[in-house]
């Protein structure tokens, strides 16, 4: 797997070239940024900076976003330039979260275990009311309030071909969920979710939902799958051929340093 070449393609297609339904994309000489209706999170998804302009461009983004009164963040990657980008963002009032690991699977190298027919009770969710099972799983696994999914993911389900959402059930109980975003014109599909309720782990449900999504991506002609792998999912997807692509940081602006 040619990781540097895939990473360059990832930057071009899923960062600089990305579109987000419901958000206005603004392409500037040094950054690609998105503006959501209030009170949504605005963000910089991609930047092309160097030592001579980084501080000025960061300051420009703060000056642009901060008067809106909405949260905003800068999606920074370990390979972004300049090499001290994270330190510069901190100096301008951004607070990075813990690094999250982006992993990639070349769909020409999918192991047979992910191509076998799925025996578990995995169902495709196509209507808004099915989101209640997804929300139930996410809140049981992670805690907190996932009610925001009703509006955002409900809207995404209505965009043809954009979001594929699955839930695995055990005797009718929602047990595991995962979803895939298919961005138009991209060779990538993005995996999200991948959560199993604690009481029903160890039954192969995560793998079943993963296999369902891998098979769909192949059927739809994608070349790569990417996933922001959590500590729980990273060992599983590694066994199935996913490899480290990048380390990323969501840096939320908290105010002037």
Secondary structure, 3 states (H helix, E strand, C coil): CCHHHHHHHHHHHHHHCCCCCCEEEEECCCEEEEEECCCCCEEEEEECCCCCCHHHHHHHHHHHHHHHCCCEEEEEECCCCCCCHHHHHHHCCEEECCCEEEEEEEHHHCCHHHCCCCCCEEEEECCHHHHHHHHHHHHHHHCCCCCCHHHHHHHHHCCCCCEEEEEEEECCEEEEEEEEEECCCCCEEEEEEEEECHHHCCCCHHHHHHHHHHHHHHHCCCCEEEEEECHHHHHHHHHCCCEEEEEEEEEEECCCC
